[in-house]
Amino acid sequence: MRETRLTMINESLLEIPVVTLPQGFRFRYFKEQDEETWIRILTQAGEFPTEEAARERFRNEFSSSIGDLKERTLFIDTQEGESVGTAMGWYNTEFRDGTYGRLHWVSIIPNFQGQGLARPLVTQALKIMKKKHNKAYLTTRPRSYKGIKLYLDYGFKPLMQTKQCAQGWNLVEEFLGIKLTS
């Protein structure tokens, strides 16, 4: 149950909260040599059990999309140049009517979580997406309730698709102590 895939949608990207990065950090876009950087961040953040699993997913999902990666993938770097977070203002032409952008692979390595980086990261990814889309979606899991709370603050709403989804959203409601579904 805890790994149920949940979908959230935002029907309007007109108003994106303005949140800036804390001092000592900067945004930058993906460069061709950043595949391993992405793999390291996502693995450290717990999205993949091993770097090899992350590498396989990256190559399967993005190997033919280097141009899009350079326009739609952000990293947060420290002043020293260490990349500590990433997110994509991506797309999926097969979701609903094909016009939704996709907030994708939002991750911050554990040593830098809780430092005010997630909100600015989501803000910037949505700004990237807004250039080509006026609505967005994302997928998540019930155990990512802190991220879900953040996405709710950005106007994303639960999308009910299956009975298993309803069970997942019920679990999130318990974690957050709020009612999300009717």
Summary of the structure (lengths in Angstrom):
residues: 182
radius of gyration: 15.9
end to end distance: 20.2
largest distance: 47.5
contacts: 552
relative contact order: 0.22
helix: 39%
strand: 23%
